[in-house]
Amino acid sequence: MKYNYEILGKGNHTIVLVHYFGGSGKSWDWVAKRLRKKFRIITITLPGFGGTTPLPELSIFDFAKYINGCIEEIGLDNYLLCGHSMSTKLALYATQITRGIPPKGLVLIAPSPPTIEKMTDEEKNRMLKHPDKNEAIATVENATVKTLRKRRFKLAVESQLQIDEKTWDWWLEKGMLHSIADRIQGIETPTFVICANEDPVIPMNDIFEEVLPYLHKPRLIQLSGCGHLIPLESPRKLAKRLRQIANTVLS
């Protein structure tokens, strides 16, 4: 198995960043550059994303194993694991099934619920038209509250178009509907949920009803002035929160 990740910075403490559905490891660039002076940053690109080879079998379990494989290959033992949207579900499951050293802390950013992520049939059918540049543009615009700067918008659209078609369809038709709520009950890792008050994809009501009740003593951090694509919309705010969390949980 070839693991796709990039190592940035040389700090003693490590932050692992896993991207959203529609993104890649590059989606973290603007957050990583604000953290790399004091932390070692690992940005993972999941199989089938960013033009990479897809997994032969597509499942929450297999993606979670992939995340753990990256962590074990690098040899991490003191790290913070951060997921965004889709990958929060994968990060939770990875923590549950790991046979290696678990993260010191979990950060779930604009999390897809560990239960079932809600989406209208109309929106799902629209998104299943992939790859399609016009639909990719619409998806980015529908997910954001803050207007993205030109380079960030371009990356958000292009990274979506690079995603393997079967992998894309799998998440929309199966992955987001696969509840892992009963499987993560034993996780006692300090967990932080960072979300946007105005998120048009995962509204606050879903955070309170479908995310927080399934986590062990979660700490909630709410941001304003941004939408679902927090790492692209508000990288400075997010980096500040991640820095604070890392300084708290990493020894």
C-alpha positions as CSV (number, residue, x, y, z in Angstrom):
1,M,0.0,0.0,0.0
2,K,1.3,3.4,-1.0
3,Y,0.4,6.1,1.6
4,N,-0.2,9.6,0.3
5,Y,0.9,12.2,2.8
6,E,3.1,15.3,3.2
7,I,5.2,16.2,6.2
8,L,5.6,20.0,6.9
9,G,7.5,21.6,9.7
10,K,9.8,20.1,12.3
11,G,8.1,20.7,15.6
12,N,8.2,18.2,18.5
13,H,4.5,17.9,18.5
14,T,2.5,16.6,15.5
15,I,-0.9,17.5,14.1
16,V,-2.4,15.1,11.5
17,L,-4.9,16.7,9.1
18,V,-7.3,14.7,7.0
19,H,-9.4,16.5,4.3
20,Y,-13.1,16.9,3.5
21,F,-15.2,15.2,0.8
22,G,-14.3,17.2,-2.3
23,G,-10.8,18.0,-1.1
24,S,-7.3,16.7,-0.8
25,G,-4.3,17.2,1.4
26,K,-3.7,20.5,-0.4
27,S,-7.0,21.8,1.1
28,W,-5.0,22.3,4.3
29,D,-2.3,24.4,2.8
30,W,-3.4,27.7,4.3
31,V,-3.9,26.2,7.8
32,A,-0.6,24.3,7.7
33,K,1.5,27.3,6.8
34,R,0.2,29.0,10.0
35,L,1.2,26.0,12.1
36,R,4.3,24.5,10.6
37,K,6.7,26.8,12.4
38,K,5.9,25.3,15.8
39,F,4.4,21.9,14.9
40,R,5.1,19.0,12.6
41,I,2.1,18.9,10.2
42,I,1.0,15.7,8.4
43,T,-1.5,16.3,5.6
44,I,-3.0,13.0,4.4
45,T,-4.6,12.7,0.9
46,L,-7.1,9.8,1.0
47,P,-7.1,7.2,-1.8
48,G,-9.2,8.2,-4.8
49,F,-8.8,11.9,-3.9
50,G,-6.3,14.4,-5.4
51,G,-5.8,12.2,-8.4
52,T,-4.5,9.3,-6.3
53,T,-5.2,5.6,-6.8
54,P,-8.5,4.6,-5.2
55,L,-8.9,1.8,-2.7
56,P,-9.9,-1.6,-4.1
57,E,-12.6,-1.9,-1.5
58,L,-14.5,1.2,-0.4
59,S,-15.7,1.3,3.2
60,I,-15.5,3.4,6.4
61,F,-13.3,0.6,7.8
62,D,-10.9,0.6,4.8
63,F,-10.4,4.3,4.9
64,A,-9.9,4.3,8.6
65,K,-7.3,1.6,8.2
66,Y,-5.6,3.8,5.6
67,I,-5.3,6.7,8.0
68,N,-3.9,4.4,10.7
69,G,-1.4,3.0,8.1
70,C,-0.1,6.5,7.4
71,I,0.3,7.2,11.1
72,E,2.1,3.9,11.7
73,E,4.4,4.3,8.7
74,I,5.5,7.7,10.0
75,G,5.9,6.3,13.5
76,L,3.8,8.8,15.4
77,D,3.3,8.5,19.1
78,N,2.3,12.0,20.3
79,Y,-0.1,13.5,17.9
80,L,-3.4,15.3,17.4
81,L,-5.7,13.8,14.8
82,C,-8.0,16.2,12.9
83,G,-10.7,15.4,10.4
84,H,-12.9,17.7,8.4
85,S,-16.4,16.9,7.4
86,M,-16.3,13.4,5.8
87,S,-13.0,12.5,7.4
88,T,-14.2,13.2,10.9
89,K,-16.2,9.9,10.6
90,L,-13.1,8.2,9.3
91,A,-10.9,9.7,12.1
92,L,-13.3,8.5,14.8
93,Y,-13.3,5.0,13.4
94,A,-9.6,5.0,12.9
95,T,-9.1,5.8,16.6
96,Q,-11.5,3.1,17.6
97,I,-9.8,0.3,15.6
98,T,-6.2,1.3,15.9
99,R,-3.7,-1.3,17.0
100,G,-1.0,1.3,17.3
101,I,-0.7,4.4,19.5
102,P,-4.0,6.3,19.5
103,P,-4.1,10.1,19.2
104,K,-3.7,12.3,22.3
105,G,-6.7,14.3,21.0
106,L,-9.3,14.3,18.3
107,V,-10.5,17.4,16.5
108,L,-13.7,17.1,14.4
109,I,-14.1,20.1,12.1
110,A,-17.6,20.7,10.6
111,P,-18.2,17.0,11.3
112,S,-20.2,14.6,9.2
113,P,-22.3,12.9,11.9
114,P,-21.2,9.5,13.1
115,T,-24.8,8.6,12.5
116,I,-26.3,9.4,9.1
117,E,-25.6,12.7,7.2
118,K,-28.8,14.3,6.0
119,M,-29.0,15.3,2.3
120,T,-32.0,15.9,0.1
121,D,-32.5,13.6,-2.8
122,E,-32.4,16.6,-5.1
123,E,-29.0,17.7,-3.8
124,K,-27.6,14.1,-3.9
125,N,-28.7,13.6,-7.5
126,R,-27.1,16.9,-8.4
127,M,-23.8,16.0,-6.8
128,L,-23.8,12.6,-8.4
129,K,-23.2,14.4,-11.7
130,H,-19.4,13.9,-11.4
131,P,-17.0,15.1,-12.7
132,D,-18.8,18.3,-13.8
133,K,-17.1,21.7,-13.4
134,N,-20.4,23.6,-13.2
135,E,-21.7,21.3,-10.5
136,A,-18.3,21.5,-8.7
137,I,-18.6,25.2,-8.6
138,A,-22.1,25.0,-7.3
139,T,-21.1,22.6,-4.6
140,V,-18.3,24.9,-3.4
141,E,-20.6,27.9,-3.5
142,N,-23.4,26.0,-1.6
143,A,-20.9,25.0,1.1
144,T,-19.4,28.4,1.8
145,V,-20.6,31.6,3.6
146,K,-17.4,33.6,3.2
147,T,-16.3,34.3,-0.4
148,L,-13.1,32.3,-1.0
149,R,-10.0,34.0,-2.4
150,K,-9.2,33.2,-6.0
151,R,-6.5,30.5,-5.3
152,R,-8.6,28.8,-2.7
153,F,-11.7,28.7,-4.8
154,K,-9.7,27.3,-7.7
155,L,-8.3,24.6,-5.5
156,A,-11.7,23.7,-4.1
157,V,-13.2,23.3,-7.6
158,E,-10.2,21.5,-9.1
159,S,-9.7,19.1,-6.2
160,Q,-13.3,18.0,-6.5
161,L,-12.9,17.2,-10.2
162,Q,-9.8,15.0,-9.4
163,I,-11.8,12.6,-7.3
164,D,-12.3,9.1,-8.6
165,E,-15.9,8.6,-9.7
166,K,-16.5,5.4,-7.8
167,T,-15.1,6.8,-4.6
168,W,-17.2,9.9,-5.1
169,D,-20.4,7.9,-5.6
170,W,-19.5,5.6,-2.7
171,W,-19.6,8.4,-0.1
172,L,-22.8,9.9,-1.4
173,E,-24.7,6.6,-1.8
174,K,-23.2,4.6,1.1
175,G,-20.5,6.2,3.3
176,M,-22.5,9.1,4.6
177,L,-25.4,6.7,5.3
178,H,-23.3,4.2,7.3
179,S,-23.7,4.9,11.0
180,I,-20.7,4.1,13.2
181,A,-22.4,5.6,16.3
182,D,-22.5,2.2,18.1
183,R,-18.9,1.4,17.3
184,I,-17.3,4.5,18.8
185,Q,-18.9,4.5,22.2
186,G,-15.6,3.3,23.8
187,I,-13.5,6.2,22.6
188,E,-12.4,8.3,25.6
189,T,-9.8,10.4,23.7
190,P,-10.2,14.1,24.5
191,T,-12.4,15.3,21.6
192,F,-13.0,18.8,20.3
193,V,-15.7,19.8,17.8
194,I,-15.1,22.9,15.8
195,C,-18.1,24.1,13.8
196,A,-19.5,27.2,12.1
197,N,-22.7,28.7,13.4
198,E,-23.8,29.4,9.8
199,D,-22.7,26.1,8.2
200,P,-25.1,25.4,5.3
201,V,-24.2,21.7,5.0
202,I,-24.1,20.5,8.7
203,P,-26.4,22.9,10.6
204,M,-25.9,23.5,14.3
205,N,-29.1,21.5,15.0
206,D,-27.4,18.4,13.5
207,I,-24.3,19.0,15.6
208,F,-26.4,19.0,18.8
209,E,-28.6,16.0,17.8
210,E,-26.4,13.8,15.6
211,V,-22.8,14.5,16.7
212,L,-22.3,15.6,20.3
213,P,-24.5,12.9,22.0
214,Y,-22.3,10.1,20.6
215,L,-19.0,11.6,21.8
216,H,-17.3,11.2,25.2
217,K,-17.3,14.6,26.9
218,P,-16.8,16.7,23.7
219,R,-15.7,20.3,23.9
220,L,-17.6,22.5,21.4
221,I,-16.0,25.5,19.7
222,Q,-18.3,27.6,17.5
223,L,-17.0,29.9,14.8
224,S,-18.8,32.8,13.1
225,G,-18.4,34.3,9.7
226,C,-17.7,31.1,7.8
227,G,-19.5,28.1,6.4
228,H,-18.7,24.4,5.9
229,L,-15.2,24.8,4.3
230,I,-13.6,26.2,7.4
231,P,-10.0,25.4,6.4
232,L,-10.4,27.4,3.2
233,E,-12.7,30.1,4.5
234,S,-11.1,30.9,7.9
235,P,-7.7,29.3,8.0
236,R,-6.3,31.8,10.5
237,K,-9.2,31.3,13.0
238,L,-8.9,27.5,12.6
239,A,-5.1,27.5,13.0
240,K,-5.4,29.5,16.2
241,R,-7.9,27.0,17.7
242,L,-5.8,24.0,16.6
243,R,-2.7,25.6,18.2
244,Q,-4.6,26.1,21.4
245,I,-5.8,22.5,21.4
246,A,-2.5,21.0,20.6
247,N,-0.8,23.0,23.4
248,T,-3.4,21.6,25.8
249,V,-3.4,17.9,24.9
250,L,0.2,17.2,23.6
251,S,2.9,16.9,26.2
